[in-house]
């Protein structure tokens, strides 16, 4: 007869522990979506200083530089390689200036589809955990590819953007070369 009270006592301890674990798991899965609000508001309002306040600048800029440097093709000549590397460096450096970020946000604030090669950042496409205290948010058009990804990590005083990368947009097909309509001569 002592077994049933022991089981009940075990269930009274186990059920709250399982519920607490499920609650923590749910909060951890919901956290990236809540963090997205901190990024979505400055993106939607074109508030460059507000967006940059969310950055851990050294880590985010190092991530951006590494991502842009990885886009430089290996097979290019030395001059082209230097030019493209310098251009990637200048692009990354421009993210340290609020006016450059504001121009970037303004160019991408158009809702809808890809226009003139620029992707409108109109939707939060993905918010997912990368680890226990880091998350990735991806913004871009609702349909299609391209956009920007922000990696957020706990920095002691809160979550900060520690990684920034541009999501590749599929290259547009090249127009067909004009066909030459010349008379055809046949020889016998």
N, CA and C atoms as a LAMMPS dump frame, in Angstrom:
ITEM: TIMESTEP
0
ITEM: NUMBER OF ATOMS
564
ITEM: BOX BOUNDS ff ff ff
-5.0000000000000000e+02 5.0000000000000000e+02
-5.0000000000000000e+02 5.0000000000000000e+02
-5.0000000000000000e+02 5.0000000000000000e+02
ITEM: ATOMS id mol type element x y z
1 1 1 N 0.797 -1.194 0
2 1 2 C 0 0 0
3 1 3 C 0.848 1.269 0
4 2 1 N 2.118 1.142 0.268
5 2 2 C 2.958 2.331 0.295
6 2 3 C 3.389 2.758 -1.113
7 3 1 N 3.245 1.894 -2.107
8 3 2 C 3.652 2.217 -3.465
9 3 3 C 2.79 3.3 -4.099
10 4 1 N 1.469 3.268 -4.002
11 4 2 C 0.674 4.315 -4.643
12 4 3 C 0.97 5.721 -4.122
13 5 1 N 1.112 5.986 -2.817
14 5 2 C 1.438 7.357 -2.392
15 5 3 C 2.803 7.814 -2.918
16 6 1 N 3.766 6.904 -3.033
17 6 2 C 5.078 7.26 -3.538
18 6 3 C 4.986 7.668 -5.012
19 7 1 N 4.162 6.954 -5.79
20 7 2 C 3.962 7.301 -7.21
21 7 3 C 3.297 8.663 -7.34
22 8 1 N 2.328 8.917 -6.506
23 8 2 C 1.644 10.213 -6.56
24 8 3 C 2.624 11.324 -6.206
25 9 1 N 3.439 11.097 -5.198
26 9 2 C 4.441 12.093 -4.806
27 9 3 C 5.43 12.327 -5.958
28 10 1 N 5.821 11.255 -6.652
29 10 2 C 6.735 11.374 -7.787
30 10 3 C 6.082 12.157 -8.921
31 11 1 N 4.806 11.883 -9.194
32 11 2 C 4.091 12.617 -10.237
33 11 3 C 3.943 14.092 -9.875
34 12 1 N 3.731 14.396 -8.608
35 12 2 C 3.611 15.792 -8.177
36 12 3 C 4.919 16.548 -8.366
37 13 1 N 6.03 15.855 -8.345
38 13 2 C 7.324 16.501 -8.575
39 13 3 C 7.677 16.511 -10.055
40 14 1 N 7.301 15.455 -10.759
41 14 2 C 7.684 15.317 -12.158
42 14 3 C 6.869 16.226 -13.079
43 15 1 N 5.579 16.324 -12.857
44 15 2 C 4.717 17.128 -13.722
45 15 3 C 5.137 18.599 -13.729
46 16 1 N 5.365 19.257 -12.603
47 16 2 C 5.813 20.656 -12.656
48 16 3 C 7.177 20.806 -13.349
49 17 1 N 8.068 19.84 -13.17
50 17 2 C 9.375 19.919 -13.822
51 17 3 C 9.235 19.81 -15.334
52 18 1 N 8.391 18.905 -15.807
53 18 2 C 8.163 18.757 -17.252
54 18 3 C 7.489 20.001 -17.807
55 19 1 N 6.508 20.538 -17.094
56 19 2 C 5.838 21.772 -17.552
57 19 3 C 6.813 22.951 -17.607
58 20 1 N 7.678 23.051 -16.628
59 20 2 C 8.676 24.124 -16.624
60 20 3 C 9.637 23.958 -17.804
61 21 1 N 10.043 22.733 -18.077
62 21 2 C 10.942 22.488 -19.212
63 21 3 C 10.253 22.837 -20.532
64 22 1 N 8.984 22.486 -20.679
65 22 2 C 8.239 22.833 -21.896
66 22 3 C 8.067 24.339 -22.03
67 23 1 N 7.84 25.015 -20.919
68 23 2 C 7.714 26.469 -20.938
69 23 3 C 9.029 27.125 -21.356
70 24 1 N 10.134 26.643 -20.825
71 24 2 C 11.445 27.179 -21.217
72 24 3 C 11.732 26.917 -22.689
73 25 1 N 11.409 25.735 -23.172
74 25 2 C 11.61 25.417 -24.587
75 25 3 C 10.766 26.328 -25.47
76 26 1 N 9.519 26.541 -25.093
77 26 2 C 8.65 27.438 -25.856
78 26 3 C 9.166 28.868 -25.87
79 27 1 N 9.652 29.333 -24.729
80 27 2 C 10.214 30.689 -24.661
81 27 3 C 11.46 30.801 -25.523
82 28 1 N 12.297 29.769 -25.526
83 28 2 C 13.519 29.786 -26.334
84 28 3 C 13.183 29.796 -27.822
85 29 1 N 12.142 29.058 -28.223
86 29 2 C 11.737 29.042 -29.629
87 29 3 C 11.053 30.339 -30.048
88 30 1 N 10.395 31.014 -29.116
89 30 2 C 9.723 32.279 -29.412
90 30 3 C 10.674 33.473 -29.367
91 31 1 N 11.786 33.352 -28.673
92 31 2 C 12.708 34.477 -28.492
93 31 3 C 13.201 35.085 -29.811
94 32 1 N 13.559 34.309 -30.831
95 32 2 C 14.007 34.967 -32.063
96 32 3 C 12.934 35.846 -32.691
97 33 1 N 11.687 35.453 -32.579
98 33 2 C 10.611 36.263 -33.149
99 33 3 C 10.426 37.543 -32.343
100 34 1 N 10.631 37.461 -31.041
101 34 2 C 10.555 38.662 -30.218
102 34 3 C 11.737 39.586 -30.492
103 35 1 N 12.915 39.001 -30.703
104 35 2 C 14.084 39.814 -31.041
105 35 3 C 13.931 40.467 -32.412
106 36 1 N 13.184 39.835 -33.276
107 36 2 C 12.979 40.389 -34.615
108 36 3 C 12.288 41.739 -34.559
109 37 1 N 11.493 41.969 -33.543
110 37 2 C 10.826 43.267 -33.405
111 37 3 C 11.876 44.375 -33.266
112 38 1 N 12.95 44.093 -32.524
113 38 2 C 14.01 45.098 -32.327
114 38 3 C 14.7 45.456 -33.629
115 39 1 N 14.738 44.537 -34.577
116 39 2 C 15.375 44.807 -35.867
117 39 3 C 14.332 45.307 -36.866
118 40 1 N 13.115 44.758 -36.82
119 40 2 C 12.079 45.102 -37.795
120 40 3 C 11.646 46.555 -37.711
121 41 1 N 11.568 47.084 -36.51
122 41 2 C 11.113 48.472 -36.361
123 41 3 C 12.082 49.442 -37.04
124 42 1 N 13.396 49.398 -36.763
125 42 2 C 14.288 50.316 -37.484
126 42 3 C 14.33 50.048 -38.99
127 43 1 N 14.227 48.787 -39.405
128 43 2 C 14.202 48.492 -40.839
129 43 3 C 12.971 49.104 -41.486
130 44 1 N 11.822 48.923 -40.859
131 44 2 C 10.575 49.431 -41.422
132 44 3 C 10.494 50.949 -41.434
133 45 1 N 11.086 51.595 -40.443
134 45 2 C 11.036 53.053 -40.356
135 45 3 C 12.214 53.726 -41.046
136 46 1 N 13.159 52.938 -41.546
137 46 2 C 14.349 53.524 -42.165
138 46 3 C 15.227 54.234 -41.161
139 47 1 N 15.207 53.782 -39.916
140 47 2 C 15.946 54.407 -38.818
141 47 3 C 17.351 53.795 -38.73
142 48 1 N 18.299 54.366 -39.474
143 48 2 C 19.663 53.832 -39.494
144 48 3 C 20.335 53.903 -38.126
145 49 1 N 20.271 55.044 -37.41
146 49 2 C 20.892 55.053 -36.079
147 49 3 C 20.268 54.018 -35.14
148 50 1 N 18.947 53.835 -35.236
149 50 2 C 18.28 52.831 -34.407
150 50 3 C 18.738 51.421 -34.745
151 51 1 N 18.941 51.159 -36.019
152 51 2 C 19.435 49.849 -36.434
153 51 3 C 20.875 49.65 -35.963
154 52 1 N 21.71 50.657 -36.121
155 52 2 C 23.117 50.539 -35.73
156 52 3 C 23.294 50.421 -34.217
157 53 1 N 22.324 50.927 -33.443
158 53 2 C 22.398 50.757 -31.982
159 53 3 C 22.269 49.293 -31.579
160 54 1 N 21.712 48.481 -32.446
161 54 2 C 21.544 47.054 -32.155
162 54 3 C 22.812 46.258 -32.454
163 55 1 N 23.815 46.899 -33.034
164 55 2 C 25.017 46.205 -33.5
165 55 3 C 26.108 46.16 -32.439
166 56 1 N 26.803 45.05 -32.381
167 56 2 C 28.116 44.971 -31.76
168 56 3 C 29.046 45.247 -32.942
169 57 1 N 29.414 46.512 -33.121
170 57 2 C 30.06 46.937 -34.365
171 57 3 C 31.303 46.148 -34.752
172 58 1 N 32.261 45.932 -33.853
173 58 2 C 33.452 45.188 -34.295
174 58 3 C 33.112 43.788 -34.821
175 59 1 N 32.261 43.074 -34.133
176 59 2 C 31.921 41.71 -34.564
177 59 3 C 31.098 41.723 -35.851
178 60 1 N 30.119 42.624 -35.938
179 60 2 C 29.26 42.681 -37.123
180 60 3 C 30.051 43.12 -38.352
181 61 1 N 30.93 44.111 -38.186
182 61 2 C 31.712 44.574 -39.333
183 61 3 C 32.728 43.527 -39.784
184 62 1 N 33.309 42.801 -38.841
185 62 2 C 34.234 41.716 -39.214
186 62 3 C 33.489 40.638 -39.99
187 63 1 N 32.283 40.336 -39.579
188 63 2 C 31.463 39.347 -40.287
189 63 3 C 31.123 39.836 -41.688
190 64 1 N 30.753 41.101 -41.808
191 64 2 C 30.415 41.666 -43.121
192 64 3 C 31.634 41.679 -44.034
193 65 1 N 32.774 42.103 -43.511
194 65 2 C 33.999 42.112 -44.325
195 65 3 C 34.35 40.707 -44.821
196 66 1 N 34.24 39.727 -43.934
197 66 2 C 34.557 38.347 -44.322
198 66 3 C 33.584 37.856 -45.388
199 67 1 N 32.317 38.176 -45.252
200 67 2 C 31.33 37.753 -46.241
201 67 3 C 31.536 38.408 -47.584
202 68 1 N 31.842 39.703 -47.585
203 68 2 C 32.077 40.39 -48.856
204 68 3 C 33.384 39.934 -49.496
205 69 1 N 34.412 39.693 -48.685
206 69 2 C 35.687 39.219 -49.229
207 69 3 C 35.531 37.832 -49.851
208 70 1 N 34.633 37.029 -49.315
209 70 2 C 34.416 35.688 -49.863
210 70 3 C 33.753 35.749 -51.232
211 71 1 N 33.137 36.867 -51.573
212 71 2 C 32.488 37.01 -52.875
213 71 3 C 33.46 37.372 -53.989
214 72 1 N 34.682 37.746 -53.628
215 72 2 C 35.674 38.108 -54.64
216 72 3 C 36.114 36.829 -55.343
217 73 1 N 35.973 36.768 -56.67
218 73 2 C 36.323 35.536 -57.383
219 73 3 C 37.822 35.255 -57.327
220 74 1 N 38.149 33.989 -57.204
221 74 2 C 39.55 33.567 -57.106
222 74 3 C 40.285 33.655 -58.438
223 75 1 N 39.596 33.399 -59.53
224 75 2 C 40.256 33.319 -60.827
225 75 3 C 40.538 34.664 -61.472
226 76 1 N 40.168 35.748 -60.833
227 76 2 C 40.387 37.07 -61.419
228 76 3 C 41.881 37.405 -61.39
229 77 1 N 42.278 38.29 -62.256
230 77 2 C 43.673 38.72 -62.27
231 77 3 C 44.015 39.5 -61.017
232 78 1 N 45.31 39.773 -60.826
233 78 2 C 45.75 40.481 -59.616
234 78 3 C 45.118 41.856 -59.494
235 79 1 N 45.055 42.595 -60.594
236 79 2 C 44.459 43.932 -60.56
237 79 3 C 42.984 43.877 -60.216
238 80 1 N 42.284 42.944 -60.837
239 80 2 C 40.852 42.806 -60.556
240 80 3 C 40.627 42.351 -59.116
241 81 1 N 41.478 41.461 -58.648
242 81 2 C 41.358 40.963 -57.271
243 81 3 C 41.545 42.109 -56.278
244 82 1 N 42.569 42.951 -56.504
245 82 2 C 42.794 44.098 -55.609
246 82 3 C 41.625 45.073 -55.659
247 83 1 N 41.142 45.351 -56.885
248 83 2 C 40.025 46.28 -57.05
249 83 3 C 38.784 45.778 -56.327
250 84 1 N 38.442 44.513 -56.527
251 84 2 C 37.241 43.962 -55.899
252 84 3 C 37.396 43.855 -54.384
253 85 1 N 38.586 43.536 -53.911
254 85 2 C 38.826 43.481 -52.469
255 85 3 C 38.694 44.866 -51.857
256 86 1 N 39.259 45.889 -52.52
257 86 2 C 39.114 47.271 -52.032
258 86 3 C 37.647 47.705 -52.04
259 87 1 N 36.921 47.317 -53.081
260 87 2 C 35.515 47.684 -53.164
261 87 3 C 34.727 47.011 -52.03
262 88 1 N 35.004 45.752 -51.755
263 88 2 C 34.341 45.059 -50.647
264 88 3 C 34.674 45.732 -49.318
265 89 1 N 35.921 46.16 -49.146
266 89 2 C 36.331 46.853 -47.916
267 89 3 C 35.591 48.18 -47.767
268 90 1 N 35.476 48.939 -48.877
269 90 2 C 34.754 50.22 -48.812
270 90 3 C 33.273 50.007 -48.519
271 91 1 N 32.694 48.946 -49.085
272 91 2 C 31.284 48.652 -48.811
273 91 3 C 31.091 48.333 -47.334
274 92 1 N 31.981 47.537 -46.77
275 92 2 C 31.878 47.194 -45.347
276 92 3 C 32.1 48.435 -44.487
277 93 1 N 33.058 49.272 -44.856
278 93 2 C 33.321 50.494 -44.088
279 93 3 C 32.136 51.45 -44.115
280 94 1 N 31.374 51.443 -45.208
281 94 2 C 30.229 52.356 -45.3
282 94 3 C 29.16 52.025 -44.266
283 95 1 N 29.144 50.784 -43.765
284 95 2 C 28.16 50.419 -42.753
285 95 3 C 28.473 51.032 -41.393
286 96 1 N 29.597 51.656 -41.234
287 96 2 C 29.916 52.341 -39.975
288 96 3 C 29.298 53.74 -39.936
289 97 1 N 28.818 54.233 -41.084
290 97 2 C 28.244 55.575 -41.168
291 97 3 C 26.721 55.497 -41.27
292 98 1 N 26.006 56.138 -40.343
293 98 2 C 24.537 56.083 -40.369
294 98 3 C 23.936 56.581 -41.682
295 99 1 N 24.539 57.592 -42.305
296 99 2 C 23.962 58.111 -43.547
297 99 3 C 24.039 57.084 -44.68
298 100 1 N 25.071 56.268 -44.696
299 100 2 C 25.167 55.207 -45.702
300 100 3 C 24.141 54.114 -45.446
301 101 1 N 23.95 53.765 -44.186
302 101 2 C 22.945 52.751 -43.836
303 101 3 C 21.554 53.282 -44.137
304 102 1 N 21.32 54.585 -43.893
305 102 2 C 20.02 55.186 -44.194
306 102 3 C 19.739 55.129 -45.694
307 103 1 N 20.75 55.396 -46.509
308 103 2 C 20.568 55.305 -47.965
309 103 3 C 20.274 53.864 -48.375
310 104 1 N 20.967 52.917 -47.756
311 104 2 C 20.735 51.495 -48.054
312 104 3 C 19.313 51.097 -47.673
313 105 1 N 18.85 51.552 -46.498
314 105 2 C 17.489 51.242 -46.057
315 105 3 C 16.449 51.88 -46.976
316 106 1 N 16.687 53.12 -47.396
317 106 2 C 15.735 53.812 -48.266
318 106 3 C 15.625 53.102 -49.612
319 107 1 N 16.744 52.621 -50.131
320 107 2 C 16.718 51.929 -51.428
321 107 3 C 15.978 50.605 -51.348
322 108 1 N 15.917 50.032 -50.17
323 108 2 C 15.282 48.717 -50.022
324 108 3 C 13.965 48.764 -49.273
325 109 1 N 13.389 49.938 -49.128
326 109 2 C 12.139 50.043 -48.38
327 109 3 C 10.925 49.838 -49.271
328 110 1 N 11.156 49.683 -50.564
329 110 2 C 10.023 49.478 -51.466
330 110 3 C 9.421 48.097 -51.235
331 111 1 N 8.131 48.036 -50.983
332 111 2 C 7.523 46.713 -50.868
333 111 3 C 7.411 46.071 -52.247
334 112 1 N 7.362 44.782 -52.25
335 112 2 C 7.136 44.087 -53.505
336 112 3 C 8.327 43.305 -53.987
337 113 1 N 8.482 43.311 -55.273
338 113 2 C 9.442 42.432 -55.923
339 113 3 C 10.792 43.101 -56.117
340 114 1 N 11.69 42.355 -56.708
341 114 2 C 13.026 42.854 -57.009
342 114 3 C 12.918 43.866 -58.14
343 115 1 N 13.495 45.048 -57.922
344 115 2 C 13.509 46.077 -58.953
345 115 3 C 14.917 46.62 -59.066
346 116 1 N 15.382 46.794 -60.277
347 116 2 C 16.698 47.377 -60.513
348 116 3 C 17.795 46.66 -59.739
349 117 1 N 17.652 45.374 -59.53
350 117 2 C 18.682 44.606 -58.845
351 117 3 C 18.676 44.758 -57.329
352 118 1 N 17.797 45.585 -56.77
353 118 2 C 17.75 45.772 -55.322
354 118 3 C 16.581 44.985 -54.749
355 119 1 N 16.829 44.307 -53.665
356 119 2 C 15.807 43.487 -53.026
357 119 3 C 15.133 44.298 -51.934
358 120 1 N 13.817 44.371 -51.981
359 120 2 C 13.079 45.065 -50.923
360 120 3 C 13.054 44.185 -49.676
361 121 1 N 13.391 44.769 -48.541
362 121 2 C 13.396 44.034 -47.272
363 121 3 C 12.03 44.16 -46.618
364 122 1 N 11.028 43.603 -47.263
365 122 2 C 9.667 43.824 -46.811
366 122 3 C 9.158 42.774 -45.84
367 123 1 N 9.843 41.655 -45.682
368 123 2 C 9.324 40.585 -44.843
369 123 3 C 10.419 39.94 -43.997
370 124 1 N 10.039 39.575 -42.799
371 124 2 C 10.891 38.71 -41.979
372 124 3 C 10.613 37.297 -42.465
373 125 1 N 11.587 36.708 -43.135
374 125 2 C 11.37 35.384 -43.723
375 125 3 C 11.694 34.262 -42.771
376 126 1 N 12.626 34.487 -41.865
377 126 2 C 13.051 33.405 -40.993
378 126 3 C 13.602 33.987 -39.697
379 127 1 N 13.302 33.324 -38.606
380 127 2 C 13.866 33.662 -37.296
381 127 3 C 14.103 32.331 -36.606
382 128 1 N 15.384 31.977 -36.457
383 128 2 C 15.671 30.651 -35.902
384 128 3 C 16.877 30.696 -34.983
385 129 1 N 16.91 29.777 -34.029
386 129 2 C 18.066 29.715 -33.121
387 129 3 C 19.279 29.128 -33.82
388 130 1 N 20.451 29.654 -33.475
389 130 2 C 21.727 29.1 -33.939
390 130 3 C 22.416 28.334 -32.822
391 131 1 N 22.087 28.674 -31.606
392 131 2 C 22.67 28.058 -30.417
393 131 3 C 21.789 28.418 -29.236
394 132 1 N 22.293 28.205 -28.047
395 132 2 C 21.475 28.517 -26.866
396 132 3 C 21.244 30.011 -26.699
397 133 1 N 22.211 30.833 -27.085
398 133 2 C 22.084 32.278 -26.895
399 133 3 C 22.395 33.051 -28.167
400 134 1 N 22.12 32.461 -29.332
401 134 2 C 22.323 33.165 -30.595
402 134 3 C 21.231 32.763 -31.581
403 135 1 N 20.846 33.733 -32.399
404 135 2 C 19.722 33.556 -33.308
405 135 3 C 20.025 34.224 -34.639
406 136 1 N 19.359 33.764 -35.712
407 136 2 C 19.514 34.37 -37.043
408 136 3 C 18.158 34.853 -37.52
409 137 1 N 18.131 36.103 -38.001
410 137 2 C 16.943 36.708 -38.592
411 137 3 C 17.247 36.99 -40.052
412 138 1 N 16.346 36.582 -40.949
413 138 2 C 16.54 36.818 -42.38
414 138 3 C 15.383 37.654 -42.907
415 139 1 N 15.734 38.747 -43.574
416 139 2 C 14.761 39.65 -44.175
417 139 3 C 14.949 39.65 -45.676
418 140 1 N 13.851 39.801 -46.395
419 140 2 C 13.908 39.864 -47.846
420 140 3 C 12.505 39.908 -48.405
421 141 1 N 12.389 39.741 -49.712
422 141 2 C 11.055 39.742 -50.31
423 141 3 C 10.288 38.486 -49.899
424 142 1 N 8.979 38.588 -49.891
425 142 2 C 8.159 37.435 -49.506
426 142 3 C 8.35 36.285 -50.487
427 143 1 N 8.455 36.596 -51.742
428 143 2 C 8.664 35.587 -52.776
429 143 3 C 10.043 35.793 -53.375
430 144 1 N 10.798 34.761 -53.538
431 144 2 C 12.091 34.875 -54.192
432 144 3 C 13.243 34.824 -53.21
433 145 1 N 14.41 35.13 -53.736
434 145 2 C 15.627 35.038 -52.945
435 145 3 C 16.252 36.409 -52.783
436 146 1 N 17.341 36.448 -52.026
437 146 2 C 18.037 37.7 -51.777
438 146 3 C 17.605 38.257 -50.428
439 147 1 N 18.26 39.284 -49.986
440 147 2 C 17.925 39.91 -48.717
441 147 3 C 19.147 40.058 -47.837
442 148 1 N 18.906 40.102 -46.537
443 148 2 C 19.976 40.298 -45.573
444 148 3 C 19.698 39.426 -44.353
445 149 1 N 20.762 38.988 -43.728
446 149 2 C 20.659 38.134 -42.549
447 149 3 C 21.403 38.81 -41.397
448 150 1 N 20.762 38.837 -40.232
449 150 2 C 21.366 39.373 -39.017
450 150 3 C 21.513 38.233 -38.023
451 151 1 N 22.721 38.052 -37.487
452 151 2 C 22.949 37.089 -36.416
453 151 3 C 23 37.86 -35.107
454 152 1 N 22.166 37.471 -34.145
455 152 2 C 22.129 38.114 -32.84
456 152 3 C 22.65 37.149 -31.796
457 153 1 N 23.435 37.667 -30.872
458 153 2 C 23.976 36.84 -29.791
459 153 3 C 23.936 37.638 -28.491
460 154 1 N 23.864 36.918 -27.392
461 154 2 C 23.864 37.537 -26.073
462 154 3 C 25.239 38.118 -25.802
463 155 1 N 25.294 39.396 -25.404
464 155 2 C 26.561 40.081 -25.179
465 155 3 C 26.74 40.556 -23.741
466 156 1 N 26.002 40.045 -22.809
467 156 2 C 26.13 40.468 -21.417
468 156 3 C 25.166 41.579 -21.065
469 157 1 N 25.021 42.573 -21.942
470 157 2 C 24.075 43.655 -21.686
471 157 3 C 22.825 43.521 -22.544
472 158 1 N 22.696 42.424 -23.247
473 158 2 C 21.532 42.187 -24.099
474 158 3 C 21.95 41.528 -25.401
475 159 1 N 20.985 41.298 -26.25
476 159 2 C 21.27 40.71 -27.554
477 159 3 C 21.731 41.797 -28.509
478 160 1 N 22.781 41.521 -29.244
479 160 2 C 23.356 42.446 -30.227
480 160 3 C 23.57 41.723 -31.544
481 161 1 N 23.53 42.482 -32.633
482 161 2 C 23.843 41.925 -33.949
483 161 3 C 25.348 41.709 -34.008
484 162 1 N 25.741 40.459 -34.164
485 162 2 C 27.168 40.119 -34.229
486 162 3 C 27.569 39.63 -35.612
487 163 1 N 26.603 39.404 -36.464
488 163 2 C 26.899 38.943 -37.816
489 163 3 C 25.918 39.559 -38.792
490 164 1 N 26.425 39.93 -39.928
491 164 2 C 25.619 40.545 -40.975
492 164 3 C 26.093 39.971 -42.291
493 165 1 N 25.171 39.49 -43.092
494 165 2 C 25.57 39.009 -44.409
495 165 3 C 24.432 39.224 -45.378
496 166 1 N 24.799 39.427 -46.608
497 166 2 C 23.822 39.605 -47.662
498 166 3 C 23.531 38.245 -48.267
499 167 1 N 22.262 37.959 -48.433
500 167 2 C 21.86 36.68 -48.991
501 167 3 C 21.928 36.788 -50.508
502 168 1 N 22.535 35.809 -51.11
503 168 2 C 22.734 35.856 -52.552
504 168 3 C 21.41 35.834 -53.287
505 169 1 N 21.384 36.653 -54.287
506 169 2 C 20.241 36.699 -55.168
507 169 3 C 20.647 35.941 -56.423
508 170 1 N 19.77 35.125 -56.974
509 170 2 C 20.177 34.399 -58.166
510 170 3 C 20.504 35.373 -59.291
511 171 1 N 21.561 35.095 -60.032
512 171 2 C 21.917 36.018 -61.105
513 171 3 C 20.834 36.045 -62.172
514 172 1 N 20.629 37.222 -62.707
515 172 2 C 19.662 37.348 -63.795
516 172 3 C 20.256 36.71 -65.049
517 173 1 N 19.417 36.056 -65.838
518 173 2 C 19.961 35.471 -67.064
519 173 3 C 20.417 36.578 -68.007
520 174 1 N 21.516 36.314 -68.675
521 174 2 C 22.02 37.277 -69.643
522 174 3 C 21.088 37.307 -70.844
523 175 1 N 20.918 38.492 -71.427
524 175 2 C 20.072 38.537 -72.618
525 175 3 C 20.737 37.743 -73.74
526 176 1 N 19.903 37.197 -74.559
527 176 2 C 20.428 36.415 -75.684
528 176 3 C 21.187 37.349 -76.618
529 177 1 N 22.32 36.888 -77.135
530 177 2 C 23.062 37.749 -78.055
531 177 3 C 22.239 37.977 -79.31
532 178 1 N 22.401 39.156 -79.885
533 178 2 C 21.629 39.427 -81.104
534 178 3 C 22.069 38.458 -82.208
535 179 1 N 21.095 37.996 -82.912
536 179 2 C 21.423 37.082 -84.001
537 179 3 C 21.697 37.892 -85.248
538 180 1 N 22.667 37.467 -85.966
539 180 2 C 23.007 38.131 -87.215
540 180 3 C 22.166 37.516 -88.32
541 181 1 N 21.509 38.343 -89.04
542 181 2 C 20.677 37.888 -90.159
543 181 3 C 21.409 38.251 -91.441
544 182 1 N 22.363 37.484 -91.777
545 182 2 C 23.126 37.721 -93
546 182 3 C 22.738 36.637 -94.012
547 183 1 N 22.854 36.969 -95.254
548 183 2 C 22.548 35.939 -96.241
549 183 3 C 23.549 34.792 -96.117
550 184 1 N 23.061 33.639 -96.336
551 184 2 C 23.896 32.441 -96.266
552 184 3 C 24.324 32.084 -97.67
553 185 1 N 25.613 31.937 -97.835
554 185 2 C 26.151 31.543 -99.131
555 185 3 C 26.556 30.071 -99.056
556 186 1 N 26.18 29.369 -100.026
557 186 2 C 26.537 27.955 -100.074
558 186 3 C 27.471 27.739 -101.243
559 187 1 N 28.426 26.931 -101.046
560 187 2 C 29.383 26.649 -102.124
561 187 3 C 29.239 25.178 -102.483
562 188 1 N 29.419 24.899 -103.761
563 188 2 C 29.362 23.534 -104.228
564 188 3 C 30.658 23.071 -104.713
